[in-house]
Amino acid sequence: MGIIPESDGSERRRAKRVYASFVEYCRAEAATEQRYQAFAENISSTGIRIFVNERIEADTLLLITVYLLDGSTPIEVKGKVVWVRPSVFVMAKDRQHYDIGVDYVEISDDDRERLVYYTSKYSHEIPPSDRAV
């Protein structure tokens, strides 16, 4: 998804990532149902990694509203869950939390350009990892 492996086993990201604040999401097939809030761990012009409190299976389509830290108009995207992992950040006794990687499958050209600008302006190079988007 957001990481392209090099021949020597290292990784090369497709786009810069920056930290984001939060998102609202719902499953695309149930778009009229309740939206859920989650934290965005990082965002790029090609995808987003979010922290959720429910397991969402890979290949699930999500409608996502992204609220950027600069306070600008939220960005609307449709994305496909490409990986799901239990989160190591929160270990609640009664509930598991998950990190999920989402690739955009529908995003307007204007919103993608905004994300390119946003990630260029606010980038604090997020180190590559096997859990990045």
Buried (B, 14 or more C-beta within 10 A) or exposed (E): BBBEEEEEEEEEBBBBBBBBEBBBBBBBEEEEEEEBEBBBBBBBBBBBBBBBBEEBEEEBBBBBBBBBBEEEEEBBBBBBBBBBEEBEEEEEEEEEBBBBBBBBEEBEEEBBEBBBEBBEEBEEEBEBEEBBB
